[in-house]
Amino acid sequence: MKPEQNMKISIKLIRVILSAAIFTAAILTASLAVPAPPSAAAGGSGRIIDNAGLLSPSQASELNKRLEEVSESRRFDVVIATVKSVGGRSIRVYAADMYESGGFGYGEDLDGIILLLATDDRDFAFAATGYGFEAFTDKGQEYLEDVILPYLRDDRYFDAFMAFADAADDYIGAARAGAPYNAGSTPPGYVKPTPNYGGAVAFSFIGALLIAAATTGIWRSQLKSVRGQNFAQAYIRQGSMKLTSSRDVFLYRRVSRTKRAENTGSGGRSGSFSSSSGRSFTGRSGKY
């Protein structure tokens, strides 16, 4: 074979190798550009996905032990997850996707529930599937929200998560016994939290009294030259007023209307929805 032919074959071989390398690099770049679904890989420990780093190692260990007890005894996964942000997505759908990508759930219906916190915006969400539709009714989720929100608002995350685990154990047990918590059945010892308006009302009342006292004191100081009179004759100039006739004349009517404020409530939003894969979930979301 002539040297010229060897050179041509070598050049063709180099071109083929370069084309294959460029094609492989393009595939790898495209795969890296696709955002990965939320996963339990980072910050995960059993049924805890603490990607926001809210728990100490000892707290995570104790909480995970409790979640394992509830999940295994009830045959129903109870999961807790935290993230910094959901990137503008629906936090309920994000929670459902996180549950699925983590491989959670018992049986073919993937029975279980996940509580997710997004700490940057202080959002929370429940997402339950399978038997979760029976155990966590819409009204039951309102009760569950009332249990954990006082802790979350004080940033007592470990206490909130333990309360969630205990409540989930109770809810699942009640549902298995044929009496899930709903509008006609509340958890034992449940008391609806009521805002404490007493201090604000008292403060407002005292403040109003002080302002009124100061205002009337200023007015009184400006009226020291005025003397009280028992009759009005001293203020009437003789012959200055002559009333010849009188009549009532209707000029116009002014009607003022105020729109009645709608009662949107201060709690979260609950109901059925679908994960990104199309699986049906029930859940509730809101702020803490």
N, C-alpha and C positions, 0 to 999 in steps of 0.2 A: 504494500500500500504506500502510495506516495505521501511525502510530508504534507503537501497541500490538503490532501484528503483527511489526514489525521487532524490537522488544524480545524477544518470545518466541522468534523465530528465533535471535537472538544468544545467548540463554541456553542453548538446546538445543545450539548449536554449541560453546559453551564446555564444556558437560557432556561432549560427545563427545570433545573434545580432552583434557580432564582424565582421562577413563576410559582413553583410549588411553595417556596418559603413565603412569598408575598400573599398567596391565597390563604395559607395557614395563619399568618399574622392577622389578616383581615377577619377571619372567623373568630379568633381569640378576642380581638378588639370589640367586635359586635357583641359577643357574649358578656364581656365585662361591662358594656354600656347599658345592658338591660338591668334595671334595679331588681335586687333580690327581694322576695316576699319577706315579711317579718318572721323572725325565727327565734327559737329558744336557744340557739347556740351560744350567744353572748350573754354572760351574766346569769346563766341558767343553773338551777340546782333542784333537780326533781321537779316538783310542781310549782316552783317559784322561778320567775324570769325577771330578775331585778336589774334591768338594763339602766335604770336611772340611779342605781346605787343608794337606795333609801334605807337599807337594812345592814346592820353589822353582821359579821359572820355568825356570832352566837344567836342573834335574832333569826337569821335566815335558817339556821339549823333547827331551832325550836319550832318555828312556823312550818317548815317543811315536814317535820315529824307529825305535826297536827294535821296537815293536809293529807299526808299519807294515810293516817288513821281513818279520817273521814272517807276518803276516796275508796280505800280498800274494803272498809266495812259496809259502805253503802253501794259499792259497785257503781260508782258515779264520780267522775273526775272533777275535783275542785282545784282550780288553778288561779294563781295570782301573778300578774305581770305589771311591770312599770317601764315606761319609756320617757325620754325627754319630750318628744314631740311625735305626732302622727303625720306631720307634713301636709296639713290641710285636708287630709282624708276624713271620712266619717269615722269617729272613734269606735262606734259599734262594729262596723265592718272590719276595721283594723283589728279589733279584739277577736272577732270570729276567725279572721285569716290567721292570726297568731295561734289560736287554739288548734286550727287544722294543721298548720305547718309544723307545730310542735308534736304532732302525732298523738294528741290526747283523745280521750273518749273511750267508754266501755261499750262493747257490743257493736253490732252492725249499725246502730243509730248514733254511735259516738256519744253516749250519754255523758253530760258534764256541763260545767259552767266555768267561766273565766271572769275575773275582775281585773280591769286594766285601768291604770292611771297614766295620764300624760301630764307630767309635772310642769312643763313650761307654761301651759295655758290653764293648769289646774282643772283638767277635765277628767271625768271618770266614766266608765261604762261597764255594764254587765252584758254577757252574751252567753246564752244557754241553748243547748240543742238536745235532740233526742227526748229522753224522759224529762229534760229541763222544762219542756212546755207544760208538763203536769205539775212539777214541783215548784216552779217559779212563775206563778200567774202575774198578770200586770199589776194587780193590787198588792200581791205578795212582794213584788220588786219595790214598790213604794215603801212598804214596811222595812225591807232590807236596806234601802237607801237611808231611812231614818236612823237605822242602827249604826251605820258606819260614818255618816257625814259629820257628826260632832267631833269624832276623832280626827278625820281628815282635815277639817277646818283649823284644828289646832296643830296640824303637822305631826300628829301622833300616829305614824303610819303602822308601826308594829301592832299597836292596840287595835287599830282599824282592821288590819288583816286577820288578827286572831278573832275578833268579833265576827268578821265575815265567815271564817271557817266554822265557828261554833253555830252561827245562824244557818249556814248551809246544811250542816249536819241535822239541825232541828227541822228545817224545811223539807228535806228529803224524807226524813222519818215520818213526818206528818202526812206527806203525799202517799208514801207506801201504805200508811194505815187508812187511806181513803179519805183524809180530811186535809187537803192542801189549804194553805192560808190564802184567803181571798177577801172580798168585801164583807163577807159574813163570818169570817173566822180569822182572828188576829193571833199572833204568837203570844204565848204566856208572858205576862208582865209587860207587854208592849204598851207604851205611853207615847202618844203623838207629841213630838217636841213643839213647844209654843214659844214664839219670840218673847223676850223679856222687855216689854214696853214700859214697865213701872218706873224705872229710873229715868228714862227719857221724858215721860210725862211729868214727873215731879220736878225735874230740872227745868223744863219749859215753863211750868206754872210759876215756880219761884222767880225765874228770870223775867217773866211778864210782869209780876208784881213789882219787882225792883225798878223796871223801866217805867211802869205807870207811876210809881211813887216819885221818881226823879222828875218826870215830866210835869206832874201836877204841882210839885214843889216849885219848879221854875215859874209856872203860871201864877201861882199864889204870890210869889215874890214881886211880880210885875203889877199886882193889883192892890198894893198897900194904900194908895190914895183913894180907893173906892170905898164908899160907906153904904151899908145896906139901907134900903128904904122899904117901908111897909106898904106904900101906895105908889101908883104910877103917875099921879098928877104932876109931880115935879118934872117929868120928862115930856110933857105935852105943852106945845106952844098954843096959846089961845087963838082960835080962829084960823089955824093953819090947815085944818082938814074939814071938808064938807062932803059928805057922802050923799049923792042925789039918787043913785039907783045901783042895784046889784044883780048879777046873774052869773050862772055857771056856764062856761063855754068849754066844750071838749076840743082840745087842739090836736093831739096825736097820741098814739100808743107805741110803746117800745117793748118788744119782747126779746128776752135774752135766753138762748138755749145753749146748754152745755152737754157735750157728748158723754154718755155714761161709759166709764172706764171698763174695759173688758177684763175679766178675771182669768189671766193666763197662768197663774200659779207660780210658785217659786221653786218647784221641784224639777225633776228631769223629765225626759220624754221616753216613753216605753212603747213596745209593740213588736210585731214580727218583722223580720227583714231577711235578706239573703247575703251570704258571704260572697267573696269574689268567685268561688267555685260553683255557686248556685245552691249550696246547702241552706236549708231553712233554720233560722235562729230566732230566739226571742230575747229581748234585751232592753236595757234602759240606760240613758246617758244624761249627763248634766255637769254642773260646775261644783267645785268644793272650795 
